[in-house]
Amino acid sequence: MARTAGDTLDVFTMIDIFKYVIYGIAAAFFVYGILLMVEGFFTT
């Protein structure tokens, strides 16, 4: 693996950050959906 250009490192770090952001949003929506489901279950 030859690191001739610094562009590749930037691209990989951007992909890593993007992946963490996507996982964070998915986890937040998952927890939010579970909270809404539990709240609806207890209020009925």
N, C-alpha and C positions, 0 to 999 in steps of 0.2 A: 504493500500500500504506500504509494508515494503522495505526499501532501505538497503538491506543487502550487496549487491555488488555494487561497483562503476562502474562496466562494463555496467550496464543498462543505467546509466546516460550518459556515453560516447557514447553508441550506439544511444541514442535518440538525443543527440546534433549533432552527425555526420549525422543522417538522416535529421535533421532540416537544417544543413548547405548544405547538398546535394540538398535538396528541393529548397532552395533559389538559389543555383547555377543553377539548371535546369530552374527555372523560369526566372532567369536573362538572360540566353542564349536564351531561347525562346522569351523573350521580345525583345532582341537585334536583333534576326533574323526577328521578326515581323516588327520592325521599319525599318530595312534595306530593307526588301521586299517592304514596302510601299514607301520608298524613291526611290528605283529603278523603281517602277511602275509609280510614279509621274514624275520622270525624263524622262522615256520613253514616257510618255503621252505628256509632254511638248516639247520634241525634235521632235516628228513626225509632 
